[in-house]
C-alpha cells in the first residue's frame, strides 16, 4: 500500500514504502494507550466499578500494567471476592418485562413525574 511523503512544496507518492518496525511498534503503542484511556474513562463513568464484570476489569488492569512495564498495586483486587460481589449484584437484577411494569406503577419514575398533574 502506497503512502505519501509530504514536504513543504509537494506530496510525493511512495508506491512501495519500506516497512519500519519501530514506527509500527510506536504507532501500535499509541493506539493501545488511547484505547486504555477510553476503557478507564468508561470504568470511571460507572457509578461503582463492582457493576462491571470482574474479568473485564482484571484484563484491563493486566494490560495497563503490561503497557506501563511495572506493577500497578492500586489496581490489584481480590478477584474471587470481586466475582462473588458481582454475582450478588446480578442475581438481584430484574427481568426487562418486570421493569416496565414496576416503572409504570412507581409514582417516582420519570414517566410518572413528567405527567401533568391531574388535580391541577
N, C-alpha and C positions, 0 to 999 in steps of 0.2 A: 504494500500500500504506500503510495507516494505521500510526501509531506512537502510543505512549503517552508522555505527558509526566507525570512523577512529581514531585509536590511533597510536603511533609511530611504533608499531610492527605488527599490524593487522587491518583488517577491519572486523567488526562483523555485521551480518545481524540482524536487529531488525524487526521481522516479523509483529508485531502489536504495533507500537510506540504509546505512549500516545499523545493525542492532546495538543498542547501548544498554548493557546490563545494569549499570549503576543508575542511569537515568530512569530505567524501568522500575528498579527497586525503590528509588526515591519517590517516584510517582505513586506506586502502589502503597508505600508507607503513608503518603499524604492522604490518599483516598481512605485508607484504613483509619487514620486518625480522625478524619472528618466523620466517618461512619460511627466511630466510638463516641465522638462528641454528641452526635444525634441520638445514639442509643442511651447515653447517660441523661440527655435532656428529656427523653421520654420517661426514663426511670424517675427523674426528679419531678416530672409533671403529675405523676400519680400521687394520690392522697397519702398512700402508705406503700412502701416497697413490698410489704407482705402480700399485696394483691397481685404481684407479678409472679409467674411461675418460677420457683427457685432454680430450676435447671437453666432457664434463660439468664437469670442473674449470675449464676455460677459461671456459665460460659462467657458472659460479658466481662466479669471480673478477671477471669483467667486470661482472656485476650488482652485486657488492659495491662495486666502485669507483664505479659509477654512483650507487648509493644514498648512498655516503659523499661523493660530489661531489668526489673527489680521487683521484689515482693511489695505488695500493697496491703499491709496488715489492716488498714482501716476498712478494707472491703471483705475481710475474712468473716465468715459466718459459720455457725453450726448448721450445716446443710440438712442434716436429718431433722433437727428441730424446726428449721425453716419449712421443710416439706410437710411436717406434721401440722404446723400452723396454717399453711396454705390449704391443706386438706380440710381442716376445720372450717375455714372460711368458705371454701367452695361447697362444702356439704350444706351450708345454710342458704345457698342461692335458691331463688325461686324460679320456677319454670316461666317462660315468657307468657304463656297463656294465663298464668296466675297474676302476673304483674299488671296486665291491663285492667283486670277486674279490681285489684287492690287499689290502683291509682284512681279508677272511676269512683270508688266508694270513699276514698280518703279526702276529707274536706280541705286538707293542706296540700294536696297535689297541685302542680302548676296548672293543669287544665281546670280544676275547680276554683282555684284562686283567680283565674282570668275571666271567669264567667261573670256577667253583670249580676249585681245583687238583685234578686227577685223582689225584695221587700222595699226597694227604694223607688 
